[in-house]
């Protein structure tokens, strides 16, 4: 498939997205290939920077504005 053909294929999806009332990006995200869906472990992951404040803030003496 050439780039021109890929572009034409994407352009044919624009009216489909408009008819569905979503952006082309949202339409693309709605199509998930088998075996690529999220699992419980993906959803349950919380990065340490969200749970440990000391990991995301420098001390007063280390800040550029100090």
N, C-alpha and C positions, 0 to 999 in steps of 0.2 A: 504494500500500500504506500503510495507516495504521499508527501506532505500535502499536496494539492487535494488529494482524495480524502485525507484525514480532515482537512479544513472544511471541505464540502460536507462531510458527514456530520461534523459539529454544527455547521450552519443549519443543517436540516433539523437539529434538535432545538433550535431557538424557538420556533413556533410551538413546539410541544411544551417547553418550559413556560412560555407565555400563557398558553391555554390552561396549564395547571396552576398558574398564579404564583410561580416560584421563579427564582433566578436560575440561570443555567448552572451556576455553581451548586445550588441546592439540589437541582435535578441530578447532577453528577454524583453528589454525595448519597443520594437515595439509592443508587445502584451499587450494590455491594456484591462482589464476586463470592461464590461459595467458598467457605473456609477462611474468609477474611473478616468475619464478624468479631465483635469485641467479646471477651470472656469476663467472668467475674473478677479475675485477678487484674485485668486492665482497668476496670471501673474502680476497684478498691484501692489502687495505688494512690498514695498521697506523698508528694515530694517532701523531703525533710525541711526545705526552706519554708514550707507552709505550717509546719508543726513545731519547729524549733526557732524561736526568735533570735537567739544568739548566732545562728547560722546565716542570718540575712542582714544583720546590722553590725557595723563596725563600732568599736568603742569611741567615746567622745574625743580622745586624743588622736585617734587614727583617721578621723574624718577630715576631708579637704577644707571644709568651712570652719574648722575649729581654730 
